Every structure is written in structure tokens, then in C-alpha cells.
Amino acid sequence: MLTQLRLDHANMARLLHVLQLKHKTLAAGERPDFQLVREVVDYILDYMDDFTVPLERICSEQLSAKAPQSVELSRRLADDYKALHERLMRLSQDIDMILMDAVIPMDRFADDLKAYLDAHRAYLREERQSLFPLIHEHFDEADLQRLANALPEGASVKLEQLQEAYPQLYAELNAAPEPVTT
């Protein structure tokens, strides 16, 4: 289960890297492939709703029963996650406007994209540094198996769906270097 979570983090980091490359294109004054940006944002939003939200709910419920000191961390991560989702929804709306040829200040969009990327990376880092050790410490193999069984399909299945639904995004994802986790 922890291996799956780490793999999910690595895959999310690669998606964020694809967005980072599009941000660099914007910062250089060029127009990135906004349709591809739309695909990445849609995929992340779907993944958040279908996998991350249920994982956080199930994990925090089980972890709070075993480690009461985790309640504050779970609350903070949930709040951070909600703010992340809101940022991404705003970006999604701006992308819709851009794709409909509405005038959106590109410097503001680039700043919002950078702020989202920084916030999402910080969230992933906090999970790796704070949540994963608690799971490792307080969950035995049976707990991890119960947690895994309670979750929807994991990232590997999502990546297969991604390959079919968004071949261009999947190609860019595969071309993205393995992320460096800090």
C-alpha cells in the first residue's frame, strides 16, 4: 500500500512536471499547448476526486483511531487539499476562457499556475514527510490491506485510462524525467 502511494506521488510529480514545462513556455512569452494543459488539469481534478479524496478520508479515519496525534495533521492536510482543489478549479476556469479565445492576462495565469504547482509540491512533500511515516508506524500489513481494499482503483489503472483518453498527454508524461522527491 505504501509502495502504491509512493508510486502515485511519483506519477503526480511527473504530471506537475509537464505543467511546469508549460509554465516555462508561458514565462518565456510563448503560448503553450493549452489543450494539453486542459488535459493535465482535467486528469488531476478527476484523480483528486476519484482517488485522493477517498484515500484521505479512509486513511485519516483509520489513522486517528490508532494515533490520536495524527488528527491535527489530517485536518491540516485536508485544509491544504481543499485549497489546492480550489486553486486548480480556478485554473481550470481560466483555461476554459483561454480556449474560448477570451482575453485572460497571461502573466496572471502564469503566476496562478506557478502558485498552484508550488502548493501541490508542498502538499506532496508534507504527505511524504509527515503522513507516510505515521502510516508506516501505526499500520500493520492487515491494516494496509484493508485500506487498499477500501480504495478505488489506483494510479496504475488511471494511467492506463490516461493513455487511452489522452494519448498526447500520456506521451508527454512518459517523456518527463523521473521527479526528484525532496
Buried (B, 14 or more C-beta within 10 A) or exposed (E): BBEBBBBBBBBBBBBBBBBBBBBEBBBEEEEBEBEBBBBBBBBBBBBBEBBBBEBBEBBBEBBBEBBEEBEEBBEEBBEBBEEBBEBBEEBBEBBBEBEEEEEBEBEEBBBBBBEBBEBBBEBBBBBBEBBBEBBEEBBEEEBBEBBBEBBEEBBEEBBEEBBEEBEEBBEBBEEBEEBEEE
